[in-house]
Amino acid sequence: MTRGLDMETRLRRALEHGELELHYQPQVGFASGEINSVEALLRWNNPDLGWVAPARFIPLAEETGLIQPIGAWVLETACTQARAWQDAGLKPIKMCINVSARQLDGKLVETVSRVLAETAIAPSRLELEITEGVMVGKDPATEAVLQAMRALGVGFAIDDFGTGYATFDYLKRFPVHTLKLDGSFVRRVCDSSNDVAIVDATIALARSLGLRVVAEGVETAEQHALLKELGCDDCQGYYTFRPLPAAALEKLLAP
């Protein structure tokens, strides 16, 4: 209990003391080989603990409600960075940001509206990533948030697709632009005919609905080649790029 309270206290101070930062992992087109989007990934560098794994502190943030202010900070920071890249004349890319189910309320709509107005980036350049389970919760409040985002022009990606229970109805009704294949399928795609069939079917489904498909967790040349052959749109993973600080990514985006 004491250890949990200590971590909570440290996490509260992390936001106040500037210990949080964002790294950005590129999503690269299989056909073009060019960076189309980046996913903003939260990092915490504590003076005493060093780099704290996201799997350790993000669940804590959700449990304690800290995910609200931290999530707002992520949105502000990522969109401000996108604007800075735009002003520097770098290649225009889409900014993808993970959103917790606990963030899907009226405050998120207000925050996104404010950040878009302050940074003046096009709403179509912002994509919020939600897990598949959120799509099937049938919570009227959540549905209202998703529809409000649609009105703003912001898109959604379904993260870890294939691990939950998303329905075709939800894929049609909500502003979903992207399906992100879960890394578990990607890791096994070269070894399992069943996983090849699942990936192939997912891509066919996406094509019929006009959605983009991103394979996440691509780590080998064999995986990359097979996913390209199957018609996947974008690749995200260590095979192409690890998450990078903004300054390092800026060099990749330079004309």
Buried (B, 14 or more C-beta within 10 A) or exposed (E): EEEEEEBBEBBBEBBEEEBBEBBBBBBBBBEEEEBBBBBBBBBBEBEEBEEBEBEEBBEBBBEBEBBBBBBBBBBBBBBBBBBEBBEEEBEEBBBBBBBBBBBBBEBBBEBBBEBBEEBEBBBEBBBBBBBBBBBEEEEEEBBBBBEBBBEBEBBBBBBBBBBBEBEEEBBEBBBBBBBBBBBEBBBBBBEEEEBBEBBBEBBEBBEEEEBBBBBBBBBBEEBBEBBBEBBBBBBBBEBBBEBBEBEEBBEBBEE
